[in-house]
Amino acid sequence: MRNFSLFCWNIHSCVGRDGKCDPDRVRHALASVDFDVYCLQEVGWQLHRGTRHFDQFKHLADEIKGHQYQSLTKTRGAQFGNFIISRYPLEATQTVKLGRRWGVPRCLQIADMLLPKTRITVMNTHLGLDPLERLNQMNRIAHYVLELGPEQPRVLCGDFNTLRNGVAIKDLGRLFDYRSSSRTFPARRPALQLDRIFADGLGPCREEGILRDDRFREASDHLPVFARFEIG
């Protein structure tokens, strides 16, 4: 038996609770933990957050060595996106554009993570703020999950921006045998279950939770979620 561990965090363009953009603070927080794959959201600058033209992807990748896949959104007022950093090789990477109703474009990252004798499909996303937009995005994600087939081990994680356990997020969760439900936002006193991990075909979850200490609480407005599985 082997273990597989996943870490998921919306880093808020490296802007912490104090309103300061501090990529080193995020970098040091990430360096303090050890996981097989890191799935990050809101990497880069957007609107009035972050430092324009500073490459947060490279800054973080220099600390967490591994195989990387970035999906970057570029608009007039933003250059940010999702980031996967894996201890194991990544294959069949794909970025699915989920569209937008208003605000910035959203996407779903898909990558096959090649463990010894095991291929795990990792999906990383960050959904929109508008309820109708978010519903359409979850329906599109469900389509890609179903296309994988029942035998393919898979993980879906990210910031779903869902304030409560509505019908859409429940329907998406039914496609997986593991569903996290930790409160991660706001970081100081988390009350909302925005950040989630779903998994299927990996085996039992041996450890799960959120990281609440000041390294993470001060670095972003979200707390990170994690899960460790025992795989055959």
Wavefront OBJ file of the C-alpha trace (Angstrom):
o trace
v 0.000 0.000 0.000
v 1.117 3.555 -0.741
v -0.055 6.964 0.366
v -1.207 9.874 -1.765
v -1.534 13.361 -0.317
v -3.074 16.530 -1.737
v -2.966 20.157 -0.595
v -5.379 22.822 -1.889
v -5.123 26.583 -1.215
v -6.454 29.840 -2.639
v -3.485 32.148 -2.024
v -5.386 35.387 -2.845
v -2.605 36.728 -5.100
v -0.260 36.464 -2.078
v -2.219 39.225 -0.322
v -2.597 38.427 3.369
v -4.951 39.516 6.115
v -2.924 42.694 6.580
v -3.630 43.746 2.994
v 0.012 43.414 1.951
v 1.211 41.417 -1.030
v 3.973 39.185 0.315
v 4.909 36.273 -1.984
v 7.690 35.245 0.393
v 5.149 34.717 3.156
v 3.188 32.300 0.956
v 6.380 30.663 -0.269
v 7.622 30.001 3.264
v 4.218 28.650 4.321
v 4.254 26.173 1.431
v 7.823 25.139 2.250
v 6.712 24.152 5.754
v 4.467 21.286 4.581
v 5.032 18.145 2.517
v 2.473 16.786 0.033
v 2.501 14.827 -3.206
v 0.591 17.498 -5.100
v -0.171 21.168 -4.434
v -3.228 22.713 -6.104
v -3.239 26.491 -5.843
v -5.705 29.132 -6.996
v -5.446 32.908 -7.518
v -1.742 32.793 -8.322
v -0.623 36.097 -9.843
v -1.967 39.632 -9.787
v -5.480 40.811 -10.547
v -7.357 44.078 -10.302
v -5.948 45.843 -7.228
v -4.289 42.771 -5.720
v -0.738 41.605 -6.042
v 2.225 43.234 -7.756
v 1.816 43.760 -11.497
v 4.100 41.684 -13.711
v 5.698 39.836 -10.773
v 5.805 36.125 -11.659
v 4.256 34.439 -8.637
v 4.200 31.083 -10.449
v 7.982 31.027 -10.799
v 8.517 32.412 -7.299
v 6.545 29.582 -5.719
v 7.901 26.897 -8.048
v 11.446 27.822 -7.038
v 10.539 26.762 -3.489
v 8.438 23.669 -4.229
v 10.480 21.620 -6.654
v 8.515 19.287 -8.861
v 6.514 18.913 -12.048
v 4.398 21.957 -12.782
v 1.345 22.938 -14.756
v 0.040 26.482 -14.790
v -3.108 27.888 -16.339
v -2.873 31.638 -16.742
v -5.708 34.073 -17.387
v -4.759 37.388 -18.977
v -7.072 40.373 -19.175
v -6.507 44.110 -19.135
v -6.598 44.186 -15.347
v -5.447 40.708 -14.401
v -2.833 38.049 -14.952
v -3.510 35.129 -12.651
v -4.691 31.559 -12.585
v -4.422 28.052 -11.162
v -1.236 26.132 -10.461
v -0.491 22.430 -9.968
v 2.881 21.365 -8.564
v 3.414 17.598 -8.334
v 6.062 15.347 -6.856
v 5.353 12.910 -9.686
v 5.329 13.491 -13.463
v 2.284 15.100 -15.044
v 0.817 13.970 -18.348
v -2.177 14.787 -20.560
v -2.471 18.307 -19.137
v -5.474 20.319 -20.233
v -7.037 23.667 -19.363
v -10.817 23.828 -19.836
v -12.254 27.315 -20.091
v -15.365 27.533 -17.944
v -16.417 30.979 -19.173
v -17.681 33.913 -17.181
v -20.888 35.796 -16.591
v -19.060 38.768 -15.130
v -15.670 39.355 -13.591
v -12.617 37.347 -14.656
v -12.591 34.124 -16.733
v -12.507 30.820 -14.855
v -10.969 27.484 -15.792
v -10.571 23.836 -14.831
v -7.093 22.328 -14.852
v -6.876 18.614 -15.668
v -3.649 16.628 -15.401
v -2.782 12.956 -15.025
v -0.339 12.398 -12.180
v 1.851 9.344 -12.788
v 2.571 7.494 -9.563
v 4.296 4.091 -9.645
v 1.714 1.678 -11.130
v -1.054 4.255 -10.629
v -2.412 7.122 -12.729
v -4.499 9.698 -10.842
v -6.395 12.447 -12.662
v -6.036 15.705 -10.732
v -8.513 18.522 -11.409
v -7.998 22.006 -9.956
v -10.513 24.829 -10.305
v -11.741 28.193 -9.066
v -15.390 28.989 -9.775
v -17.147 32.317 -10.259
v -19.084 34.474 -7.836
v -22.379 34.687 -9.716
v -24.765 31.803 -8.823
v -25.893 31.139 -12.410
v -22.320 31.305 -13.654
v -21.234 28.886 -10.936
v -24.067 26.456 -11.744
v -23.041 26.312 -15.394
v -19.411 25.817 -14.405
v -20.219 22.922 -12.057
v -22.310 21.274 -14.772
v -19.375 21.510 -17.176
v -17.009 20.046 -14.592
v -19.432 17.167 -13.978
v -19.321 16.433 -17.710
v -15.533 16.045 -17.639
v -15.650 13.925 -14.498
v -18.148 11.536 -16.072
v -16.013 11.279 -19.210
v -13.177 9.773 -17.173
v -15.091 6.576 -16.578
v -15.731 4.813 -13.264
v -12.382 3.006 -13.110
v -10.149 6.080 -13.305
v -8.944 7.376 -9.891
v -9.593 11.105 -9.714
v -9.395 14.128 -7.450
v -11.247 17.421 -7.880
v -10.349 20.350 -5.662
v -10.377 24.117 -5.539
v -12.276 27.194 -4.466
v -15.896 26.545 -5.423
v -17.201 29.857 -4.024
v -20.304 28.034 -2.824
v -21.627 29.580 0.353
v -23.706 26.580 1.374
v -24.356 22.979 0.385
v -26.784 23.700 -2.450
v -28.190 21.282 -4.993
v -25.430 21.847 -7.578
v -22.494 21.184 -5.258
v -24.286 18.160 -3.788
v -24.895 16.749 -7.268
v -21.227 17.238 -8.122
v -20.187 15.625 -4.863
v -22.252 12.505 -5.623
v -19.777 11.693 -8.401
v -17.117 11.010 -5.724
v -16.883 8.697 -2.740
v -14.870 11.214 -0.677
v -16.075 14.760 0.005
v -14.443 17.289 2.332
v -16.560 19.940 4.032
v -14.235 22.079 6.118
v -14.834 25.769 6.775
v -11.963 27.733 5.258
v -13.110 31.322 4.735
v -12.436 33.910 6.025
v -9.087 32.767 7.367
v -9.349 34.563 10.703
v -12.670 33.005 11.701
v -13.682 30.546 9.001
v -17.422 30.175 8.535
v -17.866 29.215 4.871
v -17.047 25.970 3.040
v -15.586 27.536 -0.098
v -12.562 25.252 -0.526
v -13.199 21.553 -1.037
v -11.625 18.267 -2.050
v -13.519 15.476 -3.818
v -11.922 12.110 -4.589
v -12.899 8.756 -6.032
v -11.098 5.465 -6.594
v -8.148 6.259 -4.324
v -8.886 4.093 -1.337
v -9.625 5.216 2.223
v -8.809 8.714 3.460
v -6.429 8.366 6.416
v -6.147 12.051 7.348
v -7.964 15.241 6.386
v -8.385 18.763 7.620
v -7.433 22.396 7.287
v -4.214 24.150 8.311
v -5.093 26.864 10.794
v -1.783 28.093 12.173
v -0.501 31.618 11.611
v 1.752 30.658 8.694
v -1.381 30.175 6.603
v -3.858 32.334 8.499
v -1.779 35.470 7.900
v -0.735 34.729 4.291
v -4.162 34.631 2.603
v -7.856 35.190 3.252
v -8.433 31.427 2.758
v -7.149 28.506 4.810
v -5.761 25.485 2.952
v -7.419 22.065 2.955
v -5.609 18.746 2.686
v -6.269 15.015 2.501
v -4.109 11.880 2.655
v -5.294 8.639 1.056
v -4.122 5.046 1.155
v -3.987 3.670 -2.374
v -3.451 0.128 -3.574
l 1 2 3 4 5 6 7 8 9 10 11 12 13 14 15 16 17 18 19 20 21 22 23 24 25 26 27 28 29 30 31 32 33 34 35 36 37 38 39 40 41 42 43 44 45 46 47 48 49 50 51 52 53 54 55 56 57 58 59 60 61 62 63 64 65 66 67 68 69 70 71 72 73 74 75 76 77 78 79 80 81 82 83 84 85 86 87 88 89 90 91 92 93 94 95 96 97 98 99 100 101 102 103 104 105 106 107 108 109 110 111 112 113 114 115 116 117 118 119 120 121 122 123 124 125 126 127 128 129 130 131 132 133 134 135 136 137 138 139 140 141 142 143 144 145 146 147 148 149 150 151 152 153 154 155 156 157 158 159 160 161 162 163 164 165 166 167 168 169 170 171 172 173 174 175 176 177 178 179 180 181 182 183 184 185 186 187 188 189 190 191 192 193 194 195 196 197 198 199 200 201 202 203 204 205 206 207 208 209 210 211 212 213 214 215 216 217 218 219 220 221 222 223 224 225 226 227 228 229 230 231 232
